[in-house]
Amino acid sequence: MCAEVCNACIVEQITALLIGLDIRHHGHGGIRITGLPGDAYKAGSVTR
């Protein structure tokens, strides 16, 4: 549970950063996650 909370906190901080960059530079920022295995892209493949 602690790791999930820590991950959520990091995602929230990155989201705030991207919103700030979008507002400041009038653009659209994003993050691309690469290097995941092929089965990670299937819908509903979350493992716990």
C-alpha positions as a Markdown table, in Angstrom:
| # | Residue | x | y | z |
|---|---|---|---|---|
| 1 | Met | 0.0 | 0.0 | 0.0 |
| 2 | Cys | 2.8 | 2.4 | 0.8 |
| 3 | Ala | 4.4 | 2.0 | -2.6 |
| 4 | Glu | 1.0 | 2.8 | -4.3 |
| 5 | Val | 0.7 | 6.0 | -2.3 |
| 6 | Cys | 4.3 | 7.0 | -3.1 |
| 7 | Asn | 3.7 | 6.3 | -6.8 |
| 8 | Ala | 0.4 | 8.4 | -6.7 |
| 9 | Cys | 2.3 | 11.3 | -5.1 |
| 10 | Ile | 4.9 | 11.2 | -7.8 |
| 11 | Val | 2.3 | 11.1 | -10.5 |
| 12 | Glu | 0.5 | 14.1 | -8.9 |
| 13 | Gln | 3.7 | 16.1 | -8.9 |
| 14 | Ile | 4.5 | 15.3 | -12.5 |
| 15 | Thr | 0.9 | 16.3 | -13.5 |
| 16 | Ala | 1.3 | 19.7 | -11.7 |
| 17 | Leu | 4.6 | 20.2 | -13.5 |
| 18 | Leu | 3.1 | 19.5 | -16.9 |
| 19 | Ile | 0.2 | 21.8 | -16.3 |
| 20 | Gly | 2.5 | 24.6 | -15.3 |
| 21 | Leu | 4.7 | 24.1 | -18.4 |
| 22 | Asp | 1.6 | 24.1 | -20.6 |
| 23 | Ile | 0.3 | 27.3 | -19.1 |
| 24 | Arg | 3.7 | 29.0 | -19.1 |
| 25 | His | 4.7 | 28.0 | -22.7 |
| 26 | His | 1.2 | 27.8 | -24.3 |
| 27 | Gly | 1.9 | 24.2 | -25.4 |
| 28 | His | 0.9 | 20.7 | -24.7 |
| 29 | Gly | 3.4 | 18.6 | -22.7 |
| 30 | Gly | 3.3 | 14.9 | -22.1 |
| 31 | Ile | 5.3 | 11.9 | -21.0 |
| 32 | Arg | 6.0 | 8.8 | -23.1 |
| 33 | Ile | 6.8 | 5.7 | -21.2 |
| 34 | Thr | 8.9 | 3.3 | -23.2 |
| 35 | Gly | 10.5 | -0.1 | -22.7 |
| 36 | Leu | 7.4 | -1.9 | -21.2 |
| 37 | Pro | 6.8 | -5.5 | -22.2 |
| 38 | Gly | 4.1 | -6.2 | -24.8 |
| 39 | Asp | 1.5 | -7.5 | -22.4 |
| 40 | Ala | 1.6 | -4.2 | -20.4 |
| 41 | Tyr | -0.4 | -2.6 | -23.2 |
| 42 | Lys | -3.4 | -4.9 | -22.9 |
| 43 | Ala | -6.4 | -3.4 | -21.3 |
| 44 | Gly | -6.9 | -4.6 | -17.7 |
| 45 | Ser | -3.5 | -6.1 | -17.4 |
| 46 | Val | -2.8 | -4.5 | -14.0 |
| 47 | Thr | -1.2 | -6.9 | -11.6 |
| 48 | Arg | -1.0 | -6.4 | -7.8 |
